[in-house]
Amino acid sequence: MNIPKPTPKFPAPHGWIILDKPLGLGSTQAVAAVKRNLREGGYAKTKVGHGGTLDPLAEGVLPIALGEATKLAGRMLDASKIYDFTIQFGEETSTLDSEGEVVRTSDRRPPMAAVAAILEHFTGEIDQVPPKYSALKVDGKRAYDLARAGEEVELKTRHVTIYSLSSDSHFHGGDEGGLAGPELTSTFATTAGRPDPYDVAAPLELADSVTLTAHVSKGTYIRSLARDIALALGTVGHVTYLRRIKAGSFLEKQAISLDKLNEIGKGARLEDIILPLEAGLDDIPALSLTSEQAAAVRQGRVLTGQPQADGLYCAVHRDIPVALVELAGGTVKVVRGFNLHDVAE
């Protein structure tokens, strides 16, 4: 006997939930949690997707798109991100984070002055080899599946951009004078091929770990960045803390906890936590349309004779997003349409 499903109390929502993803939760699990809470909260079946994977051992800003906002999820994947992360010096692991086995060790600890000086050499366009424990595909298989099976994984070097990299003096010092300065200086100068950032006779204050903030382009692996910084400093290291504090236009202060999300399934107001679809387009100017123009755009027709400058716009009618459009030479063409017209009527 088939038991009829209860009729949803609310229509499917459109917009963004910015989750402060906790440790141990995967991005796919976070999406499942949103779907479950919407279902239990009485909302109609809703398309849900995330705007950029966060590893289970990472925490922080995870944009989750609902309904028509999922059409912008790909754009969010291409957006830059900002991370706080801690490098623990002295041990490199198989996964380049605290989950893996130690594969290399070093007694060397870099002087704090050397850490501060090396950062500018990892700013701008750089090359990096992704971690073998990553979701990249090799011959159709995930790299982490091959690595866990004990197979040798060869990943190609990729070009990424580090827009900024700073320490903000988040150093955790070790013993002073425990490592002779000249020995590490020699490794730093010959292995990294970079100028000696310190040349003092007095004992140096050494760093066991350092916490950095990086603003990076899409495709950047923080674990690889940490590995390469440690190697350039004449030692080895791995990531022990990783938190995303900004993804595209979404900020840490906009993120809600998993507990707050779970309240939706118990009847809390979704309006109190959901951000509008256009929140993912904060860096794009709005293009106001008349009713006739909005109808034309919804039908995929081209508008001409527009006086605005060339570029990407969010076309709106009565403050409701109609489409993401490209304007060139006065002509407006639809890049991605949004089915929100019922709200505007």
N, C-alpha and C positions, 0 to 999 in steps of 0.2 A: 504494500500500500504506500503510495507516494504522499508524503506530507508536504503541502504547499509551503513555499518559502514566504516569510512575512514580507509585506510590502514595505519598501524603504520609506522612512519618514522624511528624509531629506534628499534633494537631488545630488548628483555627483559634483563635488567641488572642483574648482580650478584655481591653481596658485601654487605656493611654495610653503613647505614646512622645513625650517632649518633646524636640524637635529644636532645637538651636542653629543656626538656619538661617543659612548663610553668604551673603555678598553674591553676587549674580548668579543665585541659584537662586530660581525662582518657587515659590509654595505648591503648585501643581498638580504641579510637578516633584518636590517633596519627598514628596508622597503617592505618586507613581510610584516613587520610590526605596525607600520603605518596602515597597510591594507587591513590588517586584523582590527585595529582600533576604529577605522572608518566603518567597517562592517558591523562591529559591535555597537557603534554609536548610532546606527540606523541610517547610514548614507548609502545611496545607490552605488552599484559597482563602479569603481573608479580606476582609471589607468594611472599607474604610479611608477616612477623611475627616479634614479638618483643622478646627480650631476657631478660625478667624480668619485671613484673608488677610494676608500680609506681602509688600509689593512686592519685586521682585528687588533693588532698591537699598537695601532695609532688611534688617537682620539681627536675630537674637535668638530669643526664645522662640516656638516654633510648636508648639502642642499637636496631636498627630495621634492620632485615635481609631481603635481597632481593634475589630472585631466589635460586640458589644453596646454598647460605649462610644460608637459612632457615634450612638446614640439621644440622647446628651447633647451632641452637637456644636452643635446649635442653641442650647442653653443657654450654651455657651461663647462663641458669637458675641455673645450679649447681655451678657457679663461685661465689667467694666471692665478697662482695660489701663494699664500704666505704661511710659513710653518715656523714653530719653535721646536728645536730639537737639541738633545744632549748627546755629545760624543764622549764615550768612556775610552780613555787611552789605555793601551797595554794588551788588549785582546781583540782579535778579529774573529768573527764567527762565520759559520757557513751561510747564514741568512743575512748577515750584516746587522742583525739586531739581537736582542736578548733571548730570542726563541731558539737560535741555532747552537750548534756545538762549536767550541773554540777550535779554530784551525791554525791560528798563528798567535804567538805572544811576543812581547818586547818589554824589556825593563826600562826602556827610554820613556821619559816624560818631557814634553816640550815646555820650554820657558813660556810664560804668559806673553811676553813681548813678541815671541815668535808666532804665537797663535794670532795675535792681533795683526801682525804684519802680513801673514799669509793670506788673509781674507780677500784682499784686493786682487790677488792673482786668481781667485775663483769667482770673480765678478765679471759679468759680460757674457759673451758667447763662449762656451766651453764644450769640450767633448767628454762624454762619459760612457762607460760600459754598464748597462743595467745589471742589477743583481740576478744571479742565476735562479734564485727563488723569487720569481716575478711571474705575472700573468701573461707575459709576452709569449707568442707562439713560435715554435721551432719545428719546421716540417709538419705543421698542423697540430702540434701538441703543445700544451702549456709548459713553459720552462720549469715551473715549480714541480710539475708532475714528473718530468724527466729527472730533475735533480733528486727528488725523493726516491726515485727508483734506482738511484746510484749511477745514472748515465751521465756522461760528460756533456756539459751544456756550453755551447759557444754562442755568445750573443754579440751582435754587431755594435760598434761604437755609434753613438747618436749625438747630434748637435742639439744643445739646449741653451737656454739663456737664464743666467742668474742676474736679475735686475738689481738686487741689493743683498748684501750679506754682512751682518753685524753681530758683535758679541755682547754689546751693552754691559761689558764687564762681568758676565755671568761665569766667572771662573771658580773652580774648586781646586785649591792648591794642594800639592803634596809636600814632600820633603824638600828643603832647600839645599842645593849643592849636592844632591844625591847623584846627579849625572853631570859629568864634566861638560861644561859649555862647549869647548872646541870640538868634542866628538860629535855632538848633535849638529853643531854648525857645519861640520864637514859633510854629514849626510844630507843636511838641508840644501847645501849649496850644490853638491854634485848630483844627487839623485833628482831633486826638484828643478835644478837648473835656474835657481832664483837667487837674488842677492841676499847676503847675510843680514838679517834684520836686527841682530844683536852682536855686539863685540865688546864685551866687558869682562874685566878680570875678576870681579866680585861674584860670589855664588848667586845663582839665579833662582827666582821663585818659580817652581815647576807646577804644571797643571795636571791633575789626575783626570779631570774631565772639564768640558766647557759646554755651555748652552748658547746656541746661536739662533738668530732669526734670519730666514731666507725668503725672499720674494722671487718666485721662479716661474718659468714658462711651463706650458703643458709638456708632459713627457719627461719631466725631471724626476729622478729618483733621489730622495734625500739620503737613503742608506748608501748609495754610491758616492754621493757628495761627501758624506762623513768619512767613508773609507779613503777617498782620495786626499782629503785634507790631512788625515792622520799619516798617510804615506808620505805626503809632501813635507811633513814635520819630522820625518825620520823615525816614525813609530807605526803602530797599527791601532785600530779602534773600531768600535761599533756603536750603533744607536741604542740608547737605553730609554729615551723618552722622545715621543714625536706627537706634536699637537698642531692641527691645522687651525689657524686663527682667522683666515679669510679665504674665501673661494669666490672668484669673480667679484661681484658687487656685494656679496653677503658677508656680514661681519660676525665676529664671535658674540657680540652683545645681542644679536638677533636670534641666537640659537637657544633651543629649549632642551630640557633634560628628558631622558626616557620616561621618567616618572610623570612629567607633565604631559607627554604624549599619551601615556596610558590612561590619563584622566578622560580623554576623548571617548574611549570605549565605555566609560562609566557615565557618560552623559554630559561632560563638560562642553562648553561652547567652542566649536572649531574656530569661530570668528576671532577668538582671543589669541590664537596662535598662528593662523594662516596668513601669509603675505600674498598680495595680489600678483597675478601673472606678470604684470609689467615691472615688478620689483627686480626681476631678472634682466631688465633692460634699462637699468638706471643710467648706463653710460651712453644711451642712444636718445637723441631728441625726439619729441613727439611731433607728429604731423596731423593737424586737425582736419577732419573731412566733413563736408556737408552730407546730408542724408543721401543725396543723389550720388555723390562720390563714393560714399561708404557702400552703397548698393552695387556700384560698378566694381569696386575692389573685391567685394565678396564673391562676385561672379568671375573674378580673375581677369577682368578687363584692364587695359592700360589707361592711365590718366596722362594727359599732356598739358603743357602750358603752365606748369607749376614754377613759381618764382624762387623757391628755396634752393640753397646750395646743394651740390651733389653729395650723396652719401646714403647711409643706412638710417631709416627712420622707423618709429613705431607709429603706424597710422591708427588714429583713434576717432571715435564718433561718440559724442556725449560722455567722454572720459572712459569709454570701453574700448579696449584694444581690438582692432579689426584685422590687422595684418602687420607682419614685418615686411617692409618694402625697401626697394633700392631706387633712389632718385638719381637720374643722370640726364643732363641737358634738358631739364624741365619735364622729363617723362618718368612716371612712377610705375614700377613693375613689382608684382607681388613676389616676395621671397618665401614667405610662409603665412598662410591664412589661419585665423583663429575662429572657431565656431562658437562665438559668444554673442551672436547677434540677437538671440532671444532675450538676453538680459537687457540689451539696449532698446529693444522695441517697446 
